Amino acid sequence: QVQLVESGGGLVQAGGSLRLSCAASGLTFRNYDMGWFRQAPGKERELVATIKWSDLSTYYPNSVKGRFTISRDNAKNTLYLQMNSLKPEDTAVYYCAFNGYWGQGTQVTVSS
């Protein structure tokens, strides 16, 4: 069955960096658009980044544009999210997802 497992979260000071990974199994990874989402306490889940399978084009909302970079390694069935210049408002649980499938999430906490 499809399984998505995120890792790489943690506690970091404002201005720091983290790299999240999402290991995928049970699917032909290279054939799917993938995305990262996040959900902070008391807030709705929001899109953070997407990457297409066809041309590797990416999309970021203004809240993370220029700071976050999504990438994928199809040979390793892994999705990445490089997060730089982190802010306290980036604190959330981060999820990778595609076609209605979700990972369990990884906590990112940014201290001021």
N, C-alpha and C positions, 0 to 999 in steps of 0.2 A: 504494500500500500504506500501511498505518498507520505513522505515524512520530511519535515523541515525542522532543522535544529539550529537555533541561533546561539552564538557565543561571542565573547569579547566585551561584554558590558562591564561596568564597574563604577567606582567613584573617582572623579577627576576634578581638579580645580578649574575654575573659569580660565579660559584661554588655552586649556590643554587639548589633547587629542585622544581619540579612541578609534579603533578599527573593529567593526563588527563583521562577523562571518555568519553565513547561513549555509549549512550543508544540506543538500537535497538528495533524496533517494526515492525510488519508486516511480520515476517519471523520466521522460527524455528531456532533460533539463534544457538542452540547447534550443529546443523548439518553442519555448515559452517566454513571453514578456514577464518580467519579475519586478517586484516592488518592495520598498521598505515603508513601514508605517510606524507611528508612535502614538501612545496614549498616556497622557499625564493624569494624575489623580483628579477626579471631578470634571474631566474634560472629555470631549469626543475624540475618537481615534482620527488621526489626520495622516494624510499622505506626506511622505518625506522625500521619496525619490522613486523613479521608475527607469527601467532600461529595457529596450526592445530586443527581441531575439534576432530580428532580421538584419538590422543595420547598426545595432548597439547604440542607437540614439537614446538620449537621456532627458529626463524632465525633473525639475526641482521647483518647489514653491519658493516664493521670495524669502520666506523665513529662514531658509537654509542655503539658498543659492550663493555660490562663491565660497562656502565653508564646507559643504558635504560633497562627496564624490561617490557615486555608485559605480560598481564594476562587476564583472562576472568572469569566471574561469570555467568555460564549458568542459574542459578536459577533467576538471576536478569536481564538477557539479556543485560549484560553490558561488554564492553571491556575497559581495562585500559592500560595506559602507564605511568609507573613511570620513571621519568627523574631525574637523579642525576648528580652532577658535571657539571652543564650546562655551556656551552661556548657561547660566542657571535655568533659564526657560527651556533649555533642551532636555531637562530632566524628564524622563518618561520611561515606560517600557517600550522597547523597540521590537517590531515584528517584521519578518519577511513573509511574503505572500504571493500567490498567483492563483488565478482561476478558482477562487473561493477556498483555497487551502491556506492554512496559517500555521506558523510555528508557535512554540510556547512562549516566546518572547525572552528578551534579555534586558535587565534593568540598567539604565544609565542615569547616574546621579552626578550633577555638576554643582560643586560648592562655590559659593561666592567669596 
